Amino acid sequence: MKCASILLIICAFSLSLGNSARADTTSYAGSLSSASDIYTATFNISGPTPEAVVIQTWGFGGGTNAAGQSIAAGGFDPFVGLFSGTGTSASILTDTSGNPLGTSDLLSNFASYAGCPPANTVNIGGGVCGDITMSAQLGPGTYTVLLSDAGYIPNAVFDNGTLGEGFSDFTGGAFQTCNTTSSDTTCATDSSQWAFDLTVGGSPTPTPEPSSAFLLGLGIAGLWLLLRGGISGTSGIR
């Protein structure tokens, strides 16, 4: 009887450890209809304690996602943002320093979220990383992941606002990634394909906090105009 009681305690303790470390991962993949299209996914955290949330994109450099699927390289370099709530009233989440949880390789905070590895780099006049790893600790609530082209950036990033503020479009109407060096600029035409894993729960992977100086404003627009050759004027959320 005593042995059975001890075994029950051990089993219960092991189960509690398993539950505390359990993580649910969902793999998403698809394509955008244009460079000014977006994709959103919503998820819930029921609580009562904060849980780790990790987003890993695969569409640009390719790799093997959490579902074991081989994702081909060649998709566009994405913007990824985490928002609280849904629809146009969803507000961008921030880190402990008040910096928005949104990035693309056009923003100077990208180095803190670069997702290569586990995603691969692409040779565009040298190895280029366009994929993203983003992690956060989130409490109970409903959240939205937004994915768009790297040059189609929600204005919420610039003022810690909402999706209702629309988007700034630096794409020039095309999926394209350029690598600029001191002597040359090499560009690749990307496909409309995207892929990412969303993991909720388990142990968090700390993400270095980026500096708020990444809000480059017109500097980003000027660089993107140079690389992509123009701005198309539509913005908003479908």
Backbone bond lengths (Angstrom), bond angles and torsions (degrees), N, CA, C in turn:
res aa  C-N    CA-C-N  psi(-1)  N-CA   C-N-CA  omega(-1)  CA-C   N-CA-C  phi
1 M - - - 1.464 - - 1.519 110.39 -
2 K 1.357 115.15 -42.65 1.448 120.08 179.25 1.519 110.42 -63.36
3 C 1.332 116.57 -42.01 1.474 120.68 179.47 1.516 110.84 -62.87
4 A 1.330 115.79 -40.29 1.456 119.20 179.51 1.517 110.78 -63.35
5 S 1.345 116.63 -39.18 1.465 120.47 179.44 1.517 110.94 -65.19
6 I 1.331 116.42 -43.08 1.465 120.34 178.57 1.518 110.66 -62.51
7 L 1.339 117.39 -43.13 1.455 121.91 179.38 1.534 110.82 -61.57
8 L 1.341 115.99 -39.51 1.462 120.46 179.30 1.520 110.72 -64.35
9 I 1.339 116.49 -41.50 1.465 120.72 178.55 1.521 110.60 -63.21
10 I 1.338 115.71 -43.74 1.469 119.67 179.78 1.515 110.36 -62.39
11 C 1.340 117.22 -43.95 1.465 120.99 179.93 1.519 111.24 -62.42
12 A 1.350 116.01 -42.71 1.464 119.82 -179.76 1.513 110.83 -64.47
13 F 1.350 117.34 -40.69 1.457 121.38 179.18 1.527 110.64 -64.68
14 S 1.320 116.53 -42.55 1.464 120.83 178.84 1.519 111.02 -63.60
15 L 1.338 116.29 -39.11 1.459 120.37 179.59 1.510 110.87 -65.69
16 S 1.348 116.62 -39.23 1.460 119.50 179.42 1.512 111.15 -65.72
17 L 1.322 116.99 -37.12 1.465 120.02 176.27 1.512 110.47 -65.00
18 G 1.346 116.15 -43.08 1.459 119.66 179.77 1.513 111.90 -62.15
19 N 1.347 116.55 -41.08 1.453 119.73 -179.66 1.511 111.82 -66.67
20 S 1.355 116.75 -37.68 1.458 119.48 -178.19 1.519 111.74 -68.68
21 A 1.336 116.95 -24.05 1.463 119.93 -176.88 1.526 112.15 -103.50
22 R 1.348 116.33 -1.49 1.468 119.47 -174.95 1.520 110.76 -66.99
23 A 1.299 115.82 136.35 1.466 121.18 177.94 1.520 109.08 -131.69
24 D 1.316 115.82 140.96 1.459 121.95 177.05 1.521 108.73 -109.53
25 T 1.329 116.37 123.95 1.462 121.43 -179.36 1.519 109.68 -117.15
26 T 1.324 115.63 132.04 1.455 122.48 175.24 1.524 108.66 -118.29
27 S 1.320 116.14 131.57 1.469 120.97 179.16 1.527 109.14 -100.55
28 Y 1.324 115.58 132.08 1.458 122.97 179.97 1.529 109.09 -120.04
29 A 1.329 116.96 147.61 1.468 121.20 175.27 1.515 108.31 -157.27
30 G 1.329 115.91 150.98 1.459 120.08 179.33 1.509 110.42 176.21
31 S 1.321 115.46 -157.30 1.462 120.56 178.32 1.513 108.88 -144.49
32 L 1.318 116.74 154.78 1.460 122.63 175.60 1.518 109.34 -95.68
33 S 1.311 116.31 150.73 1.464 120.26 -179.22 1.518 112.16 -77.16
34 S 1.330 117.05 -21.99 1.466 122.08 179.27 1.516 108.40 -162.45
35 A 1.330 116.51 171.58 1.459 120.52 -179.97 1.520 112.43 -68.15
36 S 1.324 117.83 -14.35 1.463 121.30 177.98 1.527 111.67 -108.40
37 D 1.329 116.58 21.90 1.449 122.38 174.16 1.528 108.02 -92.81
38 I 1.332 117.00 164.10 1.466 121.48 177.70 1.524 109.57 -135.91
39 Y 1.331 115.56 162.99 1.460 121.84 170.54 1.521 107.45 -130.25
40 T 1.329 116.65 136.17 1.461 120.94 175.93 1.516 110.18 -127.13
41 A 1.319 115.48 146.41 1.458 122.94 174.50 1.521 107.70 -132.96
42 T 1.319 117.65 135.69 1.459 121.38 178.80 1.521 110.28 -108.57
43 F 1.315 115.23 150.95 1.467 120.39 176.56 1.525 108.70 -149.54
44 N 1.316 115.40 160.34 1.468 121.89 -177.65 1.518 110.57 -119.82
45 I 1.324 115.39 146.24 1.460 122.71 168.03 1.519 106.05 -119.48
46 S 1.325 116.01 119.50 1.459 120.25 -173.85 1.520 113.41 -89.35
47 G 1.330 116.69 -14.34 1.457 119.57 176.36 1.517 112.38 87.22
48 P 1.337 116.20 -165.68 1.466 126.10 11.33 1.521 114.84 -87.51
49 T 1.321 118.30 -7.32 1.462 121.30 -177.08 1.523 110.25 -111.32
50 P 1.338 118.14 157.82 1.467 120.71 177.61 1.522 111.50 -59.69
51 E 1.328 115.22 149.50 1.454 121.25 178.47 1.523 109.69 -125.81
52 A 1.329 114.54 152.87 1.462 120.39 176.83 1.525 109.65 -74.65
53 V 1.311 116.28 137.17 1.459 122.91 175.15 1.527 107.83 -125.80
54 V 1.331 116.19 128.28 1.474 120.81 -179.63 1.522 108.75 -129.85
55 I 1.328 115.87 131.95 1.464 122.64 175.18 1.525 107.80 -116.05
56 Q 1.331 116.29 128.35 1.461 121.98 176.37 1.514 109.14 -127.18
57 T 1.332 117.13 121.04 1.465 120.23 177.40 1.525 110.21 -93.43
58 W 1.337 115.26 155.07 1.460 122.01 -176.52 1.525 112.86 -132.81
59 G 1.320 118.79 -12.49 1.459 121.04 -166.20 1.508 115.73 -66.75
60 F 1.335 117.94 -30.03 1.465 119.94 -177.36 1.526 111.40 -77.65
61 G 1.328 116.63 -58.13 1.463 120.39 -174.71 1.505 115.06 -93.88
62 G 1.343 116.82 -15.96 1.454 119.89 -178.89 1.515 112.69 78.86
63 G 1.319 115.21 168.73 1.455 122.49 -179.41 1.514 109.14 154.11
64 T 1.315 116.71 -167.44 1.462 121.62 179.59 1.519 109.12 -107.63
65 N 1.333 116.43 119.42 1.456 119.35 -176.21 1.524 111.57 -80.39
66 A 1.324 116.25 -178.26 1.465 120.80 -175.26 1.517 112.64 -66.49
67 A 1.336 117.20 -22.41 1.460 121.35 178.33 1.521 112.18 -84.30
68 G 1.336 116.68 1.42 1.454 121.02 -179.97 1.514 113.97 82.11
69 Q 1.325 117.35 10.63 1.458 121.31 179.81 1.530 110.40 -87.28
70 S 1.312 116.29 140.52 1.456 121.30 176.64 1.528 108.83 -84.12
71 I 1.315 116.74 117.04 1.460 122.50 -179.77 1.522 108.30 -97.09
72 A 1.328 116.37 124.08 1.460 120.93 -179.16 1.524 110.68 -74.96
73 A 1.318 115.76 146.20 1.463 120.87 173.55 1.525 109.39 -73.17
74 G 1.335 115.35 165.60 1.455 119.46 173.52 1.504 114.91 116.23
75 G 1.339 118.15 -7.32 1.454 120.71 175.35 1.513 111.23 -75.64
76 F 1.327 116.23 176.10 1.468 120.61 -177.91 1.522 111.16 -73.90
77 D 1.338 115.43 154.62 1.451 120.54 172.59 1.532 107.67 -77.65
78 P 1.341 118.47 126.71 1.459 120.51 -167.86 1.526 114.45 -95.92
79 F 1.317 114.97 160.75 1.452 123.26 157.25 1.521 106.29 -96.97
80 V 1.344 116.74 138.35 1.457 122.17 174.42 1.520 108.27 -130.12
81 G 1.332 116.36 133.13 1.450 120.82 176.24 1.510 111.16 -137.96
82 L 1.330 116.55 150.18 1.463 123.64 177.43 1.526 108.84 -111.09
83 F 1.346 116.16 127.32 1.455 121.78 -176.09 1.521 110.33 -126.17
84 S 1.329 115.55 148.67 1.450 121.96 173.88 1.519 109.12 -93.35
85 G 1.339 117.07 127.16 1.441 120.98 -177.55 1.513 111.66 94.03
86 T 1.330 116.37 -167.71 1.459 121.88 -177.94 1.523 110.10 -136.73
87 G 1.343 115.66 164.27 1.456 121.32 175.28 1.513 112.88 67.21
88 T 1.322 116.07 -159.97 1.466 121.12 -174.54 1.525 112.87 -67.90
89 S 1.338 117.46 -20.97 1.463 120.03 -179.77 1.528 112.93 -85.91
90 A 1.325 117.57 -4.51 1.470 120.59 179.45 1.519 109.74 -62.42
91 S 1.321 116.58 131.75 1.467 121.33 -177.96 1.520 110.14 -108.20
92 I 1.318 115.62 142.47 1.458 119.61 -176.98 1.520 109.97 -68.48
93 L 1.321 115.70 138.26 1.453 121.08 177.29 1.522 110.35 -77.81
94 T 1.320 116.19 156.08 1.458 121.27 179.30 1.524 109.82 -127.88
95 D 1.330 115.20 159.72 1.456 119.84 175.21 1.522 109.00 -83.39
96 T 1.323 117.10 -173.82 1.464 121.20 -175.64 1.525 112.77 -68.34
97 S 1.329 116.83 -13.84 1.464 120.47 177.10 1.529 112.08 -98.96
98 G 1.327 116.91 3.25 1.454 120.28 178.82 1.507 114.64 86.08
99 N 1.335 117.27 10.91 1.456 120.81 178.48 1.525 109.98 -87.27
100 P 1.335 118.62 137.13 1.459 121.10 -176.05 1.519 112.84 -66.62
101 L 1.339 115.99 143.99 1.461 121.69 176.43 1.525 108.72 -88.02
102 G 1.313 114.68 73.46 1.455 122.54 177.95 1.503 109.11 -154.70
103 T 1.335 117.12 137.14 1.464 119.15 -177.65 1.514 111.49 -158.36
104 S 1.316 115.15 157.38 1.467 124.19 165.48 1.516 106.03 -148.91
105 D 1.328 116.56 173.79 1.465 117.82 -177.86 1.526 113.07 -73.30
106 L 1.333 118.06 1.73 1.465 121.16 172.31 1.521 112.40 -89.18
107 L 1.323 117.51 -13.24 1.450 121.67 -176.85 1.522 109.71 -101.99
108 S 1.330 116.17 144.50 1.459 119.02 -172.40 1.523 113.03 -74.04
109 N 1.351 119.01 -6.06 1.462 120.23 173.58 1.524 112.52 -86.18
110 F 1.335 117.29 1.15 1.460 120.65 -175.07 1.525 112.56 -59.67
111 A 1.333 117.47 -33.84 1.465 119.90 -178.07 1.525 111.76 -57.40
112 S 1.330 117.42 -29.64 1.462 121.11 179.71 1.525 112.69 -76.37
113 Y 1.329 116.65 -13.40 1.461 121.05 -175.75 1.528 113.12 -123.85
114 A 1.329 117.88 5.60 1.464 120.75 -176.85 1.528 110.30 -57.37
115 G 1.332 116.01 128.26 1.466 120.93 -173.08 1.511 114.94 -104.72
116 C 1.314 117.94 36.74 1.468 122.40 -178.57 1.528 108.96 -130.38
117 P 1.329 118.75 113.27 1.464 128.38 -9.41 1.525 110.15 -69.87
118 P 1.348 117.92 167.84 1.465 127.16 13.74 1.529 114.59 -82.52
119 A 1.345 119.31 -21.27 1.464 118.96 175.13 1.522 109.57 -69.54
120 N 1.315 116.40 161.99 1.455 121.49 -177.42 1.524 111.21 -92.03
121 T 1.308 115.74 161.99 1.460 121.27 171.62 1.526 108.93 -91.85
122 V 1.330 115.87 163.62 1.460 122.43 -179.70 1.525 108.12 -122.33
123 N 1.319 116.24 137.73 1.464 120.41 -179.64 1.522 109.65 -81.90
124 I 1.323 115.52 103.39 1.469 122.22 173.71 1.519 106.08 -127.39
125 G 1.331 115.36 82.04 1.461 119.13 -172.72 1.518 111.38 63.76
126 G 1.328 117.03 31.34 1.458 124.45 -174.00 1.520 108.95 127.67
127 G 1.319 116.24 163.02 1.459 119.96 -177.97 1.522 112.06 -67.90
128 V 1.318 116.67 127.34 1.461 122.57 -178.54 1.524 109.22 -122.08
129 C 1.335 116.88 130.47 1.459 122.37 173.92 1.525 108.16 -102.40
130 G 1.336 116.24 123.58 1.455 119.74 176.93 1.509 112.62 -119.72
131 D 1.349 118.00 -6.57 1.453 121.09 -177.59 1.524 111.95 -86.57
132 I 1.332 115.39 165.12 1.463 122.03 -168.57 1.522 110.55 -129.87
133 T 1.345 115.83 138.42 1.456 122.93 165.21 1.522 106.96 -118.09
134 M 1.326 116.89 119.34 1.467 121.07 -179.79 1.509 109.09 -127.25
135 S 1.339 117.02 132.31 1.452 120.57 179.73 1.519 110.22 -132.70
136 A 1.330 115.44 151.73 1.463 121.69 179.91 1.512 109.30 -156.79
137 Q 1.314 116.25 159.77 1.457 123.12 171.28 1.518 107.14 -105.43
138 L 1.327 117.78 117.62 1.458 121.63 -174.36 1.518 111.00 -122.47
139 G 1.336 115.90 138.53 1.450 121.69 177.35 1.515 111.57 -84.29
140 P 1.328 117.49 -176.65 1.462 121.12 -179.36 1.528 111.87 -56.91
141 G 1.325 116.17 138.34 1.456 120.72 179.05 1.509 111.84 156.60
142 T 1.329 115.12 -176.89 1.456 122.77 177.44 1.522 108.53 -110.83
143 Y 1.334 115.89 135.11 1.457 121.11 -172.88 1.529 110.74 -132.40
144 T 1.332 114.77 158.90 1.457 122.19 178.77 1.516 110.15 -125.98
145 V 1.331 115.94 130.73 1.464 121.92 168.26 1.528 107.37 -96.95
146 L 1.304 117.30 127.54 1.464 121.51 176.56 1.518 109.66 -112.61
147 L 1.322 116.20 131.69 1.463 122.36 176.35 1.520 108.67 -125.92
148 S 1.322 116.28 132.38 1.463 121.99 177.71 1.524 108.01 -149.39
149 D 1.325 116.61 178.09 1.455 119.91 174.59 1.530 109.45 -62.92
150 A 1.324 116.33 151.21 1.464 121.16 -178.56 1.517 112.88 -55.57
151 G 1.340 116.50 -29.34 1.453 120.69 -178.11 1.512 114.25 -95.26
152 Y 1.319 117.70 3.67 1.465 121.49 177.91 1.520 106.68 -112.12
153 I 1.332 116.13 91.17 1.458 122.67 -164.07 1.521 110.29 -109.93
154 P 1.337 118.06 125.69 1.465 119.59 176.80 1.523 111.14 -63.72
155 N 1.328 115.52 135.53 1.460 119.77 -178.61 1.517 112.61 -64.66
156 A 1.334 116.94 -16.21 1.461 120.77 177.06 1.523 111.62 -57.98
157 V 1.341 117.19 -27.25 1.462 121.14 -179.80 1.527 111.25 -63.00
158 F 1.318 116.98 -32.26 1.455 120.40 -172.21 1.524 113.34 -85.85
159 D 1.346 117.89 -16.14 1.466 118.99 -179.91 1.523 112.86 -139.36
160 N 1.337 116.34 18.06 1.465 121.69 -178.00 1.533 110.81 54.56
161 G 1.327 115.49 44.11 1.451 121.14 -174.20 1.516 113.87 -103.66
162 T 1.342 115.65 -146.70 1.458 121.91 -173.25 1.526 111.07 -116.44
163 L 1.329 115.04 166.77 1.462 120.04 177.41 1.519 112.35 -66.55
164 G 1.325 116.91 -20.88 1.451 120.33 178.36 1.523 113.76 -65.48
165 E 1.328 117.60 -11.82 1.462 121.19 178.60 1.527 112.38 -78.25
166 G 1.320 117.32 -6.65 1.459 120.43 178.03 1.520 113.14 81.60
167 F 1.337 115.57 -161.31 1.456 122.48 -171.25 1.527 110.98 -131.53
168 S 1.319 115.55 152.57 1.460 122.32 167.04 1.524 107.50 -100.27
169 D 1.338 115.76 127.37 1.463 120.94 -173.17 1.525 110.04 -107.11
170 F 1.331 115.26 108.10 1.459 122.13 177.73 1.528 111.40 -110.74
171 T 1.320 117.65 18.73 1.462 120.78 -173.03 1.519 114.05 -82.18
172 G 1.329 117.50 -22.50 1.460 119.14 -172.62 1.513 111.85 66.28
173 G 1.333 116.54 16.73 1.454 121.09 178.05 1.508 115.24 79.39
174 A 1.343 117.99 11.32 1.470 120.42 -175.52 1.523 110.47 -136.56
175 F 1.348 115.01 149.48 1.457 120.80 169.19 1.527 107.10 -83.50
176 Q 1.313 116.72 112.76 1.464 120.06 -175.84 1.521 109.21 -153.86
177 T 1.329 116.00 142.53 1.452 122.15 175.02 1.512 108.92 -125.74
178 C 1.328 116.82 130.36 1.457 121.45 -179.01 1.522 110.40 -120.86
179 N 1.309 115.27 144.21 1.452 122.91 176.56 1.521 107.64 -117.82
180 T 1.313 116.42 114.10 1.458 121.34 -176.96 1.515 110.43 -103.94
181 T 1.315 116.13 125.83 1.457 122.05 174.03 1.515 108.05 -114.13
182 S 1.325 116.03 -179.96 1.464 119.86 -178.26 1.516 112.30 -65.00
183 S 1.323 117.31 -21.34 1.460 119.78 -174.54 1.519 114.32 -116.30
184 D 1.329 117.57 -14.86 1.464 117.90 -171.49 1.530 109.98 -158.78
185 T 1.321 115.57 158.97 1.464 122.69 172.36 1.518 108.68 -124.69
186 T 1.327 115.28 121.98 1.455 121.17 179.22 1.520 108.97 -113.83
187 C 1.329 116.75 129.69 1.460 120.97 -177.63 1.526 110.36 -120.89
188 A 1.319 115.02 149.50 1.461 122.02 175.59 1.516 108.37 -126.12
189 T 1.321 116.33 140.23 1.456 121.35 174.62 1.522 108.48 -86.49
190 D 1.319 115.62 120.59 1.463 121.11 -177.17 1.523 110.85 -91.23
191 S 1.318 115.62 161.10 1.466 120.57 171.35 1.528 108.83 -87.06
192 S 1.318 116.62 176.51 1.465 121.78 -179.13 1.527 112.16 -89.46
193 Q 1.338 117.87 7.89 1.463 121.83 -173.96 1.530 112.22 -77.99
194 W 1.329 115.59 144.41 1.458 121.41 174.72 1.533 109.19 -140.81
195 A 1.319 115.50 159.98 1.463 121.51 176.15 1.521 108.09 -159.26
196 F 1.353 115.89 141.65 1.460 119.03 173.86 1.517 109.89 -155.84
197 D 1.333 115.16 156.88 1.456 123.76 172.84 1.516 108.70 -107.06
198 L 1.327 116.71 138.52 1.459 122.64 174.24 1.515 107.83 -118.15
199 T 1.323 116.61 117.15 1.453 122.82 -179.69 1.523 109.43 -112.89
200 V 1.320 116.03 127.86 1.463 121.75 179.10 1.513 108.22 -123.07
201 G 1.342 116.38 124.51 1.461 121.44 -179.57 1.512 111.21 102.12
202 G 1.311 115.70 176.90 1.455 120.25 -179.15 1.521 111.19 82.45
203 S 1.312 115.37 -166.44 1.459 121.34 -177.30 1.518 110.42 -85.01
204 P 1.334 117.70 135.21 1.468 119.97 -178.58 1.513 112.51 -72.74
205 T 1.323 116.26 152.74 1.458 122.86 171.35 1.518 107.51 -107.09
206 P 1.343 118.32 108.72 1.468 119.26 -174.23 1.526 111.27 -58.60
207 T 1.328 114.92 139.42 1.462 121.38 174.98 1.515 108.04 -113.87
208 P 1.349 119.28 125.83 1.458 120.16 177.95 1.514 110.40 -56.31
209 E 1.330 116.45 140.24 1.452 119.84 -179.25 1.521 109.65 -77.38
210 P 1.331 117.45 124.65 1.456 120.13 179.48 1.512 111.12 -76.60
211 S 1.304 115.52 159.13 1.453 120.34 176.22 1.509 110.43 -76.17
212 S 1.344 116.25 145.50 1.458 119.67 177.93 1.524 111.47 -69.27
213 A 1.327 117.49 -6.32 1.462 120.53 178.84 1.512 113.03 -70.00
214 F 1.345 117.90 -3.03 1.466 119.19 -178.76 1.514 112.59 -71.94
215 L 1.325 118.69 -10.06 1.459 120.24 179.91 1.518 108.48 -75.05
216 L 1.295 115.80 84.24 1.457 121.34 -170.57 1.522 113.78 -84.35
217 G 1.334 117.68 -12.24 1.450 120.98 175.16 1.511 113.63 55.83
218 L 1.325 116.06 -123.23 1.454 120.72 -174.51 1.521 111.97 -66.51
219 G 1.339 116.94 -22.34 1.461 118.89 177.38 1.514 111.51 -62.24
220 I 1.326 117.08 -39.06 1.462 121.37 176.70 1.510 110.04 -63.86
221 A 1.331 115.23 -45.65 1.459 119.32 -178.07 1.525 110.97 -60.58
222 G 1.340 116.49 -41.95 1.457 119.74 179.97 1.507 112.14 -63.25
223 L 1.350 115.97 -43.68 1.464 119.86 178.77 1.512 110.73 -63.16
224 W 1.338 116.48 -43.16 1.463 119.20 -176.92 1.524 111.52 -68.51
225 L 1.338 115.92 -35.81 1.459 118.72 175.35 1.529 110.68 -60.93
226 L 1.333 115.40 -39.95 1.461 119.71 179.53 1.512 110.97 -63.59
227 L 1.360 116.90 -41.40 1.456 121.13 -173.49 1.518 113.28 -84.44
228 R 1.313 118.43 -36.44 1.462 120.95 -174.61 1.518 113.35 -107.68
229 G 1.327 117.26 -10.14 1.448 120.09 168.42 1.499 116.28 82.58
230 G 1.339 119.86 21.99 1.445 118.67 175.40 1.502 112.18 154.80
231 I 1.365 115.40 167.39 1.452 122.30 177.93 1.503 108.84 -123.60
232 S 1.347 117.70 130.36 1.453 120.32 170.62 1.499 108.39 -98.44
233 G 1.324 118.90 147.69 1.456 121.48 -162.43 1.495 117.78 -92.47
234 T 1.316 121.49 1.67 1.459 119.51 -176.06 1.503 111.03 -84.87
235 S 1.316 115.65 143.71 1.465 120.44 174.49 1.504 107.99 -152.42
236 G 1.339 115.67 159.17 1.449 119.33 178.20 1.499 111.61 143.25
237 I 1.303 115.84 -179.67 1.459 120.64 179.18 1.519 108.50 -121.65
238 R 1.343 114.91 134.49 1.448 118.58 -179.80 1.527 109.59 -81.96
